[in-house]
Amino acid sequence: MEIVKRSIFPILKSALADRRIMVLTGMRRVGKTTTVRWLLDQVPSANKIYLDLERLDLRAVFQETNYDLVVNYLRNRGLDITQPMTVALDEIQYAPNLPSVVKVLYDEYRIKFILTGSSSYYLKHYFSESMAGRKVVFEMFPLGFGEFLDFRGVPYRRRSSLEEMQFDHYEFERLKSYYDDFILYGGLPDIVLENKPETKREILQDIFSSYINIDVRAMADFKKIGELQQLLRILALRVGNKLDYTKLSQVVGISRPTLMEYLEFLEKTYVIHRLPAFAGPDKAASLGKKLYFYDNGIASILAQSSEGALFENAIFNQLHRYGKLAYLAKGNEYEVDFILTQADNTPTALEVKYHPVASDQQKVKRIAQQHQIANSWVVGRYPTPDFENFLWGGLIF
């Protein structure tokens, strides 16, 4: 099977020469296994192996406390332990003792480990400080719109600046049906490669069920899984809104500490993201955080979110690849959806509008100037009569 290269591939390939353990993390079905197999293909030596820890027999090997047995297993699989070797272990969250095994083998043998897991929650709770300096972590997210087009075999020109992403009538007509699909069904590779809407929804339901029944049960000690499912459906109706923790805990019927534990888990397993305010730490905390989902498809099967909310969520997923994101607000007076700070530390104010008009651009520019933000744009989905001076979402690759 031909592998469509992801934008993260060159970064990962360059890290193969690094002695440190590579840890690739991201949500379920985001493409980690395909990526690891591609990485192994880039290793010129034949002294390498891929092992899937979803298999119980392999999981048992890496749960061993007698590490000589693990080394012997690798020998029996044809690896030469006297030579440099590459060992890829997929879905490491299923083997809680694995960090200890990896640390010992890393220190005693010339093993380049490539590990994948569905949760930075796992990395935080099980990868101890003894691994500090030994590992480098890479995060994988669902496909951006440019990668979406790559998977569909659609040519496009990547823009190098926000200014180049301004509405283009011909590109709008050529790409709008693809962008509509991206907004509704998200960017998980299996979904992007499927053409039938009903099958897309079935796959998304399967991914969500697997997350609840496998990942949650394997990585967290939550006694009432139904509460977490209910919370997710409620959150899907609050995309783009500031979270009121007191009200949320009352609606779900759980304590505030339990709510915060659930939200941390959902964030660390790449389901949701809580966007901070563009302000100092104290002020940002008082303003609260806005909610987004890392994949539009998952959000869309959980609740009947509005088209405007799904569009804003898609823009979040497209923009966070370009730099650090926050939102800007002053009480109930005004709010700007996103402040994007790129590598040059220059912030840009971005207001998302389904049908942008000239007054939207004037308003966001005025607010941005009040906060000494020189650059501002409206990001739109559909053009309106006499106004095309906006960034079109379908050009944010």
N, C-alpha and C positions, 0 to 999 in steps of 0.2 A: 504493500500500500504506500502510495506517495504521501509524504508528510508535507503539509503546508507550513512553512517556517513562520514562527511567531517573532514579534519584535524583540522579545527577550532573549532569543537564541544566541545572537552574537555575544551578549554579555555573559551568558552561561558558558559558552564555549571557551571564552578567554579565561574563565575561572577554573577550567580543568587543569591548568598548569600550576594553580595555587595548591600548596600542600594541605590547606585546611579542608575540613569536612564541608561539603556543600549541602545545605538544607533548602529544599524547595517546598514552599508551603502555599496553600490556597484552598478555596472551597472545593467541595466534591464535584467531580466531572469537569473541572476547569481545564484539564489537559496535562496534568502533571505526569501521568504514566507515559503518554506519547512523547513528552519532552525528555524524560529520562532515557527512554529507549533511543531517541535521536542522539542524546548526549553520549551514550555508550557507543553508538556507531562512529562518533568522532574520535574515540580513543583508538589509536593505531594498534596497540597491543591486543593480543588474543587472551591475555591473562585478566579476564573480567567476567562479571556475572551479574544477572538481574534476578532479584528474589522478591516476590510479592507476599507481604506479611498478612494479607487477608487470608492466605492459606494457613490453616491450623497447624499443619506439620512444620512449615517454615517458621511460624510464630514460636513454636515450642523450642526450636533450635536457638533462637535469640532471646529466649527467656532463661537459658541455662546460666547457672551461677558458676559452673565449672567451664571456664573460658577455653580450656584446651579442647573440649568437645566441639566448640564452635569452630576452632581452627581446624580440627580434624574433619569436620563436615565440609569446609571449604576445600581441603585437600581432596576429599573423596569426589568433589564435583569437578576436579581437574585443574584447580588453581595451584600455581607454584608459589608457595608462601615465602620462598627465598628471593623472589623477584617482586618489583613493584606491581601492584594489582589494583583493580578498580572494582568496588563492590557497591552495587546500587540496591538499596532497600526501599521498597515502596510501601506506603501507608504505615509508617512507624508508630502511629498512635496506638496501634493494637498490641504493642509489645512494651509495657511500662518499664521493664528492666533493660531495655535496649540501650539507653544512654550509657549505662555502666559498661556493657559489653563493647560498645563502640569506642569508648574512651580507652579501655585497656588495649584493644586491638590496634587502635590508632597509634598509641604510644609505643607498642612493642613491635609492630610490623609495618611494612611500607604499604599501607592500604590507603587508597584514595576512596573515601566514602562519598556516595551521592545518596541522600536521604530525602524522602518526600513524606509530607503529612498534611492533613486537612485542617490543621489548627495551630495558630500561634499560642492559643490557650495551653495546648499540650507542651509546647516549647518552654513556656513560662513556668509551668508547674512541674515538669519532669526533667528538663535539661538544666542540671544544677550549674552553679557558678564554676565548678571544676572544668566545664567545657569552654569557659571563657578563653578566647584567643585561639581555640581549636576549630571553630566553625564560622561559616559565613552564611547568612540567611537571605534567600531570594523569595519575593512574594510574586505569585502569579494571580492575575485577575481575568475575568471573562474577556472575550475579544473586544477591542476597541472597534470603532466603525471601519477604520482602514483595514484592520485584520479581518473583519467580517467580509469586506469586499474581496480580500485576498482569498478567503475560503470559498467564495462564490465564483471566483475567476473573473472578477470585474476590474478592468484597469482604471486607475485614477492617478492624479498628481498630488502627492503629499505637499501640504502647505508648510512653509518654514516660519510663518508669523501669523498672528491673529488677523492682521490687516488683509492677508491673502485669503482669509476664510469668509470674506464678504459675499453676500448673496450673488449668485451667478445663475441667470435664468436657464441657460442651457444645461448646466450641471444639475440644477434643481429638477428639471424634467427628466434627465437621464437617471438620476440616482434616488428620486423620492420614493419609489416603491420599495427599494432596498432599505431605505432609512425607516420607512413605516414599519417594515418587518423587524428591524433592529430595535425600535422603540417598544414594540409590543411583546416580542419574544426573547429579547436579550441577546447575550453574546456567548453562551456556553457552546463549545464546538459541536457537540452532537445535535443541538437544536438548529444551529446555523446550517448544517449540512442536510437537514431534513426539509423537504418541500411541503409536505401536507400539514396544514394547520392543526388538524385533530391529532395527528401523530406527535407534533411538537408539544401539544398540551399533555398528552399521555407521558411523554418522556420527562417533561418538567414535573409532573405529579410523581413519577417514579423517583426522580432525583430528590425531591422534597421528602418523600416517604423514607428513602434510604438515609437521608440526613437525620431524620427523627429517630428511626428504628435502629440505626447502626452507629452513626457518629455520636449522637447525643448520649446514647447508652454506653458507648465505649469510653467517652472522654469526660463525662460529668456524672456526679452522684445526685441527680435530680429525682426526687421521689414521685413527682407528679408531672409527667411529660405532657399531659393534657393542658396544663397551665401554660407551658411554653408555646404550644401550638396556638392556643387562644391569644396569647400575647402577640405572636407573629401576625395573625390575621388583623388584629387591632392596629399594629404598627403599619401594616400595608395600607391602611386608610389614612395614615398620618405622614405620608411621604412629603418631604419639603417643609414640614411644620416643626416648630420648636416643641421639645418634649416636656410635658408637665408630669413629673414623676409621681406626685401625689395623686393626681387624677388617674394616671395609668394604673397605679397599684389598686385604686378603688374599683376601677372598671374590671380588672382581671380578678380582683378578690384575693390579692396576695400582699404580703408585707413589703414595705419599701426596701429593706435589705435583700429580700428574695428577688424583687424586681431588678435591683442593681446587679445581682449575681447573674440573672438571666441575660440582661443587656450586655454585660461584659462577655459572657459566653458567646452570644450571637455576633458580637463584634469581632471577637478573637477567632471565630470560625468563618469569618468572611461572608456573613449573611447581611449584616447591616453596618452602617458607618454613622457615627454621631459627629456632625460638623460643628466645630467651635466658632465662636464669634471672633471677628477681627478686632482685637483689643488686647490690653494687657491681661495677664493671668487672672487677676482678681475680678476685673470687670467682665471678662469673658465668662467666668464661672457664674456670675450673677445673671448674665443674659441667657444662660441655658444653651442647649445644643439642638441643631436641626437634624432630622432623620432622613437617611437615604438607604436604599438597598444596593448591594454591589451588583445585582443582576436584575434587569427589568423583567425577565421571564418569571423568575421566582416571585417577585412582587405581584405580577399580574395574575398568577394562579391563586394567590392567597386572598385577594379581595378585588372588588370591582373599582379600582382606582380610576380617577378621572384621566382623560387623555392629557390634560395639562400637567397633572402630577407625574405621569409616566414620562412625558417629554422632559420635564425638569430633572427627573431621576436619571434619564439617559444622558443629559448634559453633564450632570455630576460625574457619571462614569467616564465620559469622554474627557473631561477637563482634569480630573485628578492625576492623569498620566503626565500632564504638562508642568506640574509644580504643586505647591502647597495651597490648599483651599481653605477658605473660611467664609463666613457671611458677615454682613455689616448691618447694624440696626441701631436706632436711637429710640428706645421706648416704643410707643405706638405711633410715633411720627412718621417713620419711614424704615424701609428695609431694602437692602440690595442682596440678591440671591447669592452671588459668589464674588469673593475677592481672590483672584488667582495671583500668587507670587511665584514667579519663575526663577530660574537659576541666577539671573542678574539682580534679584531682590527688588525688582520693580513691580509694584502691585497694579493690577488691572481690575476695575469694577465691571461685573457682568450681570445684567438683568435678563432673566429668561421670560420671554413672552410668546405665547402660542401664535398670536396675530400682532406683530409689532407695528407701532405707528410712530410718527416723528416725535410726538410728545413723550413717549417712553424714553427715547434717546436723550432728549433734553433734560428729563428728570434725573436719569442716572448720571448724566454728566455734571449736573448741578450738585448732587449729593457727593459725588466723588471729589469734586473740587473743594467742598467743605472739609473733607478729610485729607487734603493734600495728595489725592490720588490723581495723577495726570491722565491716565488712560482709562477709557470707559467705553463699553459697547452694550448694545442690546443683542441678545441671541434669540433668533426667531425660528419658528417651524415653517410657517406659511407667509408669503408676502402679502401685503395689503396695497390697495391703489395708491400710487404716488409716493411710496416709501420702500426703498430697497437698500437703504444704507444701514444694514444690520449684518451680523454674522449668521450664516445659515448653519444650523446644527449638523446637516449632512456633509459639511466641508471640514468638520473638526475630526480629523482622522486619527 
